[in-house]
Amino acid sequence: PKNSEAVILLGEGFATMAKCYELTGHPAVAAISCYQLKLVAGILHQKFPLARIIITADNDKATELKRDFNPGIEAARNTCKAGLAVDFIFPQFLNPDDGSDWDDFAILYGDDNTRNLLLQHISWDLLSDEQKNEAITRNNLSQAVQLLDPTVRIPPQEFIGGLFARNFVSLLAAPPGTGKTIFMQKFVSDLSIGGSIFDGFTDDEPQRKCLIFAGEAGFDLLARRAASLKWAVNPQNVPVVDQYTFESRDIPIMLDDPGGWLNVKRLADMYKPDVIFWDTFSSFHERDENKASEMKPLIKNLAELARDFNTAVVLVHHSRKRAAKERSLSLNQDDVIGSSILNRLVSLIIGIEPMKEDDKTLLVRPLKTWFSAFMPFTYRLTEDFYGHTVMQTDLAPASVNNSKIAVWNYLYENFEAGEWFSPSVIELENIQPSVSLWQLRRILSDFVKNGKLDKRGTTKNTEYALKEE
């Protein structure tokens, strides 16, 4: 070569090197045998000390399968180790019997494909270490970047029990003493047996498994409440990790402890729950909740847990105590105790608070959500004739949303008693104040529960009728 810094291709057979020269334009030398690669490379290195020698090696894969030795690649590797060549490149065939050298490759896959592959490898070998590191970094970055393509079909987001998003972290917040644990216990009890959740908030829910990390309440309190409340439950679907039991046995379970975090992942893998509750979140870490730098790693780990184990993660948490002048205001996401990073990183915050006009009735509503908001509902705990605790749920309380009255008036004006109809035939634009189809289904379910409507069918085939007097 005229330029002493040129690239020289070195290989075995004449046909191979003639093809390499034809496709790349770089000077090509045939050593005739793989056992002479090192010798010829040494001669070329002496004559052209600044030239960059690249070996276009044979890939003797068929020989390797028989003798557990690949002569072409081993000879090329030894030449490079001796410092006589920059690198070696070899063809890869789908079938080892298809060939071994670059001329075979060109015959099988075409000159254009072979040229592009050779030039790509040669360009890479000519880069400095710094340039290679930069190229690798850029490639990793491009692989991590995702393109927002509206044509890609994404399955709809699944909500466990109609409330908590699978694969995401949610937060259940309420003032102290509001009864967050009782709310959770009713939810997991209903989920464990399937069917109706919160008296029709969702219907036809399959049985779900709920893993509870019990901190403040502990297993003993949960068990006592289960015995007194008499709510139906499938115990196989509600495994409980009692913090005190684990600590007494020196088994780490804290979220900010490496061993504890590993045990959390083991338990998620063992039980494969649809939803995991931490009651309360603050019981399972010793970080400063007011510092974003300490909270962010915990929430990011929990978000990873939700994705890796296809579960909904729910953190039971406290809202701050309000001053007397603020007690007339509704709960909002800024009332959640701790750094605002909690608000930003969780997908949903559900608030529970007493109704202003009746502090025995509790209002459940979304304070922040990344998804479509569910319709607020209320509940209160009472005793039935047998002394069992009953959660009375109002899925469309008029004090929260007077659309309930508007829907009833529409039904009364448009349908006769005993006339069956599906939600899809209702003209939502004629109902004021307006309601969504989601809200309409909740209101209809509440009317069924209160004895105003009959119901038949399930899910998409559900129909309703005004009760005959």
Solvent accessible surface area in square Angstrom, and as a share of the most:
residue,aa,sasa,rsa
1,P,59,0.37
2,K,217,0.92
3,N,92,0.47
4,S,48,0.31
5,E,89,0.40
6,A,23,0.18
7,V,8,0.05
8,I,3,0.01
9,L,0,0.00
10,L,0,0.00
11,G,0,0.00
12,E,22,0.10
13,G,28,0.27
14,F,156,0.65
15,A,60,0.46
16,T,4,0.02
17,M,6,0.03
18,A,44,0.34
19,K,31,0.13
20,C,0,0.00
21,Y,125,0.48
22,E,106,0.47
23,L,7,0.04
24,T,22,0.13
25,G,53,0.51
26,H,47,0.21
27,P,46,0.29
28,A,33,0.26
29,V,45,0.26
30,A,30,0.23
31,A,2,0.02
32,I,123,0.63
33,S,37,0.24
34,C,12,0.07
35,Y,160,0.61
36,Q,74,0.33
37,L,0,0.00
38,K,104,0.44
39,L,114,0.57
40,V,27,0.16
41,A,0,0.00
42,G,18,0.17
43,I,98,0.50
44,L,20,0.10
45,H,70,0.31
46,Q,154,0.68
47,K,145,0.61
48,F,32,0.13
49,P,82,0.52
50,L,109,0.54
51,A,11,0.08
52,R,91,0.33
53,I,4,0.02
54,I,0,0.00
55,I,0,0.00
56,T,0,0.00
57,A,0,0.00
58,D,15,0.08
59,N,11,0.06
60,D,28,0.14
61,K,79,0.34
62,A,35,0.27
63,T,37,0.21
64,E,52,0.24
65,L,121,0.60
66,K,175,0.74
67,R,150,0.55
68,D,129,0.67
69,F,79,0.33
70,N,10,0.05
71,P,14,0.09
72,G,0,0.00
73,I,17,0.09
74,E,55,0.25
75,A,18,0.14
76,A,0,0.00
77,R,85,0.31
78,N,74,0.38
79,T,0,0.00
80,C,27,0.16
81,K,154,0.65
82,A,49,0.38
83,G,52,0.50
84,L,37,0.18
85,A,14,0.11
86,V,67,0.38
87,D,47,0.24
88,F,34,0.14
89,I,8,0.04
90,F,64,0.26
91,P,0,0.00
92,Q,129,0.57
93,F,29,0.12
94,L,166,0.83
95,N,71,0.36
96,P,39,0.25
97,D,122,0.63
98,D,62,0.32
99,G,19,0.18
100,S,29,0.19
101,D,25,0.13
102,W,1,0.00
103,D,27,0.14
104,D,43,0.22
105,F,17,0.07
106,A,5,0.04
107,I,135,0.69
108,L,87,0.43
109,Y,67,0.25
110,G,30,0.29
111,D,53,0.28
112,D,93,0.48
113,N,89,0.46
114,T,0,0.00
115,R,79,0.29
116,N,97,0.50
117,L,58,0.29
118,L,0,0.00
119,L,65,0.32
120,Q,126,0.56
121,H,68,0.31
122,I,4,0.02
123,S,66,0.43
124,W,93,0.33
125,D,8,0.04
126,L,59,0.29
127,L,59,0.29
128,S,57,0.37
129,D,111,0.57
130,E,139,0.62
131,Q,96,0.43
132,K,45,0.19
133,N,94,0.48
134,E,85,0.38
135,A,36,0.28
136,I,85,0.43
137,T,69,0.40
138,R,157,0.57
139,N,82,0.42
140,N,88,0.45
141,L,111,0.55
142,S,68,0.44
143,Q,137,0.61
144,A,75,0.58
145,V,99,0.57
146,Q,167,0.74
147,L,159,0.79
148,L,181,0.90
149,D,65,0.34
150,P,130,0.82
151,T,112,0.65
152,V,87,0.50
153,R,223,0.81
154,I,136,0.69
155,P,108,0.68
156,P,125,0.79
157,Q,59,0.26
158,E,68,0.31
159,F,63,0.26
160,I,0,0.00
161,G,0,0.00
162,G,10,0.10
163,L,2,0.01
164,F,1,0.00
165,A,0,0.00
166,R,22,0.08
167,N,52,0.27
168,F,63,0.26
169,V,4,0.02
170,S,0,0.00
171,L,0,0.00
172,L,0,0.00
173,A,0,0.00
174,A,0,0.00
175,P,37,0.23
176,P,64,0.40
177,G,85,0.82
178,T,16,0.09
179,G,23,0.22
180,K,14,0.06
181,T,19,0.11
182,I,33,0.17
183,F,1,0.00
184,M,1,0.00
185,Q,15,0.07
186,K,24,0.10
187,F,1,0.00
188,V,3,0.02
189,S,6,0.04
190,D,14,0.08
191,L,0,0.00
192,S,0,0.00
193,I,75,0.38
194,G,12,0.11
195,G,31,0.30
196,S,53,0.34
197,I,0,0.00
198,F,0,0.00
199,D,56,0.29
200,G,6,0.06
201,F,1,0.01
202,T,16,0.09
203,D,54,0.28
204,D,67,0.35
205,E,19,0.08
206,P,74,0.47
207,Q,106,0.47
208,R,33,0.12
209,K,56,0.24
210,C,0,0.00
211,L,0,0.00
212,I,3,0.02
213,F,0,0.00
214,A,1,0.00
215,G,1,0.01
216,E,95,0.42
217,A,18,0.14
218,G,3,0.03
219,F,105,0.44
220,D,87,0.45
221,L,67,0.33
222,L,10,0.05
223,A,40,0.31
224,R,160,0.58
225,R,64,0.23
226,A,44,0.34
227,A,64,0.50
228,S,69,0.45
229,L,12,0.06
230,K,120,0.51
231,W,33,0.11
232,A,66,0.51
233,V,60,0.34
234,N,42,0.21
235,P,96,0.60
236,Q,140,0.62
237,N,19,0.10
238,V,23,0.13
239,P,25,0.15
240,V,41,0.23
241,V,5,0.03
242,D,17,0.09
243,Q,14,0.06
244,Y,122,0.46
245,T,54,0.32
246,F,38,0.16
247,E,89,0.40
248,S,91,0.59
249,R,170,0.62
250,D,128,0.66
251,I,64,0.32
252,P,60,0.38
253,I,2,0.01
254,M,34,0.15
255,L,5,0.03
256,D,40,0.21
257,D,54,0.28
258,P,115,0.72
259,G,30,0.28
260,G,0,0.00
261,W,36,0.13
262,L,81,0.40
263,N,21,0.11
264,V,1,0.00
265,K,68,0.29
266,R,126,0.46
267,L,18,0.09
268,A,0,0.00
269,D,74,0.38
270,M,127,0.57
271,Y,81,0.31
272,K,140,0.59
273,P,3,0.02
274,D,26,0.13
275,V,0,0.00
276,I,0,0.00
277,F,1,0.00
278,W,0,0.00
279,D,4,0.02
280,T,3,0.02
281,F,0,0.00
282,S,40,0.26
283,S,22,0.14
284,F,0,0.00
285,H,11,0.05
286,E,149,0.67
287,R,81,0.29
288,D,57,0.30
289,E,24,0.11
290,N,114,0.59
291,K,106,0.45
292,A,42,0.33
293,S,90,0.58
294,E,49,0.22
295,M,0,0.00
296,K,88,0.37
297,P,56,0.36
298,L,4,0.02
299,I,1,0.00
300,K,112,0.47
301,N,51,0.26
302,L,1,0.00
303,A,22,0.17
304,E,80,0.36
305,L,2,0.01
306,A,0,0.00
307,R,144,0.53
308,D,95,0.49
309,F,52,0.22
310,N,80,0.41
311,T,0,0.00
312,A,0,0.00
313,V,0,0.00
314,V,0,0.00
315,L,0,0.00
316,V,0,0.00
317,H,2,0.01
318,H,42,0.19
319,S,1,0.01
320,R,96,0.35
321,K,166,0.71
322,R,41,0.15
323,A,51,0.39
324,A,75,0.58
325,K,178,0.75
326,E,42,0.19
327,R,154,0.56
328,S,88,0.56
329,L,104,0.52
330,S,64,0.42
331,L,7,0.03
332,N,68,0.35
333,Q,55,0.25
334,D,107,0.56
335,D,2,0.01
336,V,12,0.07
337,I,65,0.33
338,G,24,0.23
339,S,15,0.10
340,S,63,0.41
341,I,10,0.05
342,L,0,0.00
343,N,11,0.06
344,R,137,0.50
345,L,50,0.25
346,V,0,0.00
347,S,0,0.00
348,L,7,0.03
349,I,0,0.00
350,I,0,0.00
351,G,1,0.01
352,I,0,0.00
353,E,11,0.05
354,P,47,0.30
355,M,20,0.09
356,K,108,0.46
357,E,122,0.55
358,D,46,0.24
359,D,100,0.52
360,K,142,0.60
361,T,21,0.12
362,L,22,0.11
363,L,20,0.10
364,V,0,0.00
365,R,49,0.18
366,P,23,0.15
367,L,26,0.13
368,K,32,0.14
369,T,42,0.24
370,W,129,0.45
371,F,53,0.22
372,S,107,0.69
373,A,60,0.46
374,F,14,0.06
375,M,3,0.01
376,P,29,0.18
377,F,1,0.00
378,T,6,0.03
379,Y,3,0.01
380,R,80,0.29
381,L,69,0.34
382,T,42,0.24
383,E,130,0.58
384,D,54,0.28
385,F,190,0.79
386,Y,164,0.62
387,G,40,0.39
388,H,71,0.32
389,T,28,0.16
390,V,55,0.32
391,M,5,0.02
392,Q,96,0.42
393,T,7,0.04
394,D,44,0.23
395,L,1,0.01
396,A,0,0.00
397,P,6,0.04
398,A,50,0.39
399,S,79,0.51
400,V,51,0.30
401,N,29,0.15
402,N,84,0.43
403,S,2,0.01
404,K,27,0.11
405,I,97,0.49
406,A,16,0.12
407,V,0,0.00
408,W,68,0.24
409,N,72,0.37
410,Y,22,0.08
411,L,0,0.00
412,Y,149,0.57
413,E,140,0.63
414,N,78,0.40
415,F,28,0.11
416,E,129,0.58
417,A,52,0.40
418,G,31,0.30
419,E,74,0.33
420,W,87,0.30
421,F,6,0.03
422,S,27,0.17
423,P,5,0.03
424,S,91,0.59
425,V,84,0.48
426,I,9,0.04
427,E,86,0.39
428,L,48,0.24
429,E,127,0.57
430,N,87,0.44
431,I,3,0.01
432,Q,128,0.57
433,P,61,0.38
434,S,79,0.51
435,V,11,0.06
436,S,53,0.34
437,L,78,0.39
438,W,94,0.33
439,Q,43,0.19
440,L,0,0.00
441,R,78,0.28
442,R,22,0.08
443,I,0,0.00
444,L,0,0.00
445,S,14,0.09
446,D,0,0.00
447,F,2,0.01
448,V,43,0.25
449,K,76,0.32
450,N,81,0.41
451,G,36,0.35
452,K,87,0.37
453,L,2,0.01
454,D,53,0.27
455,K,75,0.32
456,R,116,0.42
457,G,43,0.42
458,T,75,0.44
459,T,87,0.51
460,K,187,0.79
461,N,117,0.60
462,T,8,0.05
463,E,50,0.22
464,Y,8,0.03
465,A,1,0.01
466,L,12,0.06
467,K,86,0.37
468,E,128,0.57
469,E,213,0.95
